[in-house]
């Protein structure tokens, strides 16, 4: 059963074979945890949110269709779980780019210092983006979702997702360059 696609496993879950959900959980728990951690920076909260995603997978299994892209479908659920958790709390969360890159592992000390400064500046720029644009950067660039998948998650067309990514990157570049001049 390990060789079955995510979609095939989800269709089995949908048809009542709930034990196959464990395989999907094993395949996606780290990716979902990473998504939540990049948004919230709270490991124990992330574990709870991952569990909530799979509770919703069971609750909304009837909405999954064979034509659905499983990655888009589960990340849309994850996004909703995240926003539902913070609904009304208006908390500003930061993204830590040091998670993505080990800033202390560079061999050349001079390059390492420059690279570290650039990474910290990029981190600061990402954190200054509005929440929606920060999420778009994280999903498209850090989680490497395709425009179609991103569009399905944020509720827009593939073309509109491409535009949103372009605009978010444009804003990120402006913020980064402004910070770099200081």
N, C-alpha and C positions, 0 to 999 in steps of 0.2 A: 504494500500500500504506500510505501515511501516514495515509489516512483510515480504516483499519480500527481497530476497537476493540481495547483491550488484550486482551480475552478472545479475540477472533478471531485476533490475532497469536499468543497463547499456544497456541491450538489448532493453528495452523500449525507452531509449534515442536514441539509434542507429536507431530504427524504426520510429523516428520522434516525439515521445512523450517527447519533451524537458522539460516539466514541472516536470518530474521525476528527472531531474538533481538536483533540489533543495534538494531532500532527500539525494542524494549522497553527496552533498555539506555539509549538516548538519552532516552527519556521518563522514566525513573525514577532515573537515576544521581544527579541533584541532590537529589531528595527523600530517597533512601536515604543519601546522604552527609550531608545535614542531620540526619537522624535519628541517625546514628552520631556525628556531631560533637557534637550536643547531649548525648549520653550519655557520650562519652569525652574530648572536647576535644583529640584527637590527629589532625591532618589526614592524616598519612601512614598511620596505622592505619585511618582511615576509608576511604581509597582501597582498601586491601587488603580490608576487610570488604565493600565494595560489589562487588568482583570475586568474593569468596567467595559472595555472594548469587547471582550469575548462574551460578557453577559449580554451585551447588545447584539452581538453576532447571532446568538441563540434567539434572542427576542425578535430580531428583524430578519431571520433567515428566509422568511417567505418573500422578502423583497429582492433577494438575489436571483438573477436570471442567468441562464447559460451564456448569454451574450455579454454579461457584465464583465468588466475587467476587475479581477479580485483585488489587486493592489489598490486600485482607485477606490473600490467599494470599502475596503477595510480602513484606508486612511481617511476617507470621508467620515466614517464612524468615529475614528480616533479624533479627528478635528472637532466633531460635535461633542464628544465626551469631554475634551479639553475645555471648550467654550462653555459647556453646561456647568462644568465644575467652577469656573470663575465668573459665571454670570452674576452680574450685580456687584462683584467685588472690585472691579476696575483696577486690578493689580497690574503693574508694569513689570514684565518679566524680561530678563536679559538673555542674550545668546552668547555663549562662551566659545569662541572659535578655537581656543586652546584645546578643546575636546577633540577637534578635527585634526589638529596638527600638534605634534610634540615639539614645542618651541625650543626645547633644550637638547635636541638630538642632532643638531647640525655639527658637522666636523670642523668646519672652518670658523674660528671664533669671531673674526671680523664680519663675515657673512651672517653668522648666527645673530649677532647683535642687530644688524640691519634688518634681517628677516624677522626677528622678534619684534622690533619696533613697528614694522609694517603690519604684522599680524595683530599686535595690540591696537594699532590705529584702525585696522579693518574691524576688529571687534567693537571698538568704540563707535565706529560709523554704523555698523549693523544695529547696535543697541539704540542709536538715535533715530532709526527708521520707525515710522508708525507701525503698530502691531501687525496690521494686515500685510504690509509690504515686507516686514521682517519674516513673517510666516511664508510668504511667497519665495523669498530668497532661500530659506531653510529647505523647503520642500523641493524647489527646482534645482538648486545648486548643491546643497549638502546631502539631501536624500536622493538626488539625481532622478527625480520623477520626470517622465516625458510630459510635454505640453498637454496632450490629451488626458493623461492621468491627473495632472494638476487641475485642468478645467473641470473634470468630473468631481474632484474633491471640493473645489471652491465654488462650484455651481455656475460655470460659464463655458463657452465654446473653446475649442482648442486654439482658435485664432485670438480670442480675447485673452486667454491665458498667456499666450505668447506676448501680447501687448503689455499685460500686467507685469510679466517678468522683465520685459524691456524697460518699462517705466521704473520698476523697483531698482533695477541695476543702475539706471540713469541717476536716480535719487541717491543711491548708495555712492556712486562715483562722485557726485557733487559734494556730499557730506565728507567723504574721504579726502578729497582734494582741499576742501576748506580746512579740515583738521591738519592736513599735511603742511599747509602754509603757516600754521601757528608756531 
